[in-house]
Amino acid sequence: MKFVKMHGCGNDYVYIETITQKVEDKAGIVKWLSNRHFGIGSDGVIYINEIEGADFEMEMYNADGSRSQMCGNGIRCVGKFVYDYGFTDKTTIDVISFGQKKVLELNVEDGEVKSVKVNMGSPILTPKEVPVAGYDNMEKVVSETLKIMDKEFKFTAVSMGNPHAVIFVDEITDELVFDYGSKIEVCDVFPERTNVEFVQVVDNNHVNMRVWERGTGETLCCGTGCCATAVAAILNKLTDDTVFVKTPGGELEITWDRAENLVFMTGPAETVYEGNIFIK
């Protein structure tokens, strides 16, 4: 089976196209492929499929084998994959992920995609749709108290196709990410689990962020997490409407066009290597 290893700001996935090759048991091989000691090694696996009503479909799985609705870094790499490997010659394409269509604008230099701007759609703030439990009487959950073990956090709930709990802190530490992020992910407040972002505001247009991703653990970057972080920062009146989100893997530019209620994400996409692997 042919595969390509790619990453967006260090958020790495194994990419497999099913347009010219057939893959049996897509979900079943994800944990093995993602294993960094016994497989290829990645934050998950993304299948690129043909689909009616769009140019391509992104079918994404986390490293633990669970299905995920959306991945901002992943979808940028899908755009690079289909253009660089000749599956399209268009520089604006539609990609469906978990039933939701996203529009990608490909920045091509010297015949290959260098960066991608994605219309990520409207942020979802209604508690029932995020989902976040216990707040059905509220329009949105902004800076609400969440008690985990011995600490209380103020969190803002945002969905960008998948749920996020954004927490603003003075300093981002390993203890917060690993000890508390892992507990917040599976907290009863989040019936579908959640991604957790710890965010330090630098100025009106810059923040630092580390993320504990649902089903994977800490990753070097999370595209939807960067989008959720920007939305939460704006809702909490901490930044302007364009935010540069710096993560351990790199920086993404996020703009929330509040007049149109659309979030735009711009960032790099990189190919690491390609190869063939025999399915066990």
Secondary structure, DSSP 8 states (H G I E B T S, - for coil): -EEEEEEETTEEEEEEE-SSS--S-TTTTHHHHH-TTTSS--SEEEEEE--TTSSEEEEEEETTS-EES--HHHHHHHHHHHHHTTS---SEEEEEETTEEEEEEEEEETTEEEEEEEE----B--TTTTT-TT-TTSS---SEEEEETTEEEEEEEEESSSEEEEEE-SS--HIIIIIIHHHHHT-TT-TT--EEEEEEEEETTEEEEEEEETTTEEES--HHHHHHHHHHHHHTTSS-SEEEEEETTEEEEEEEETTTTEEEEEEE-EEEEEEE----
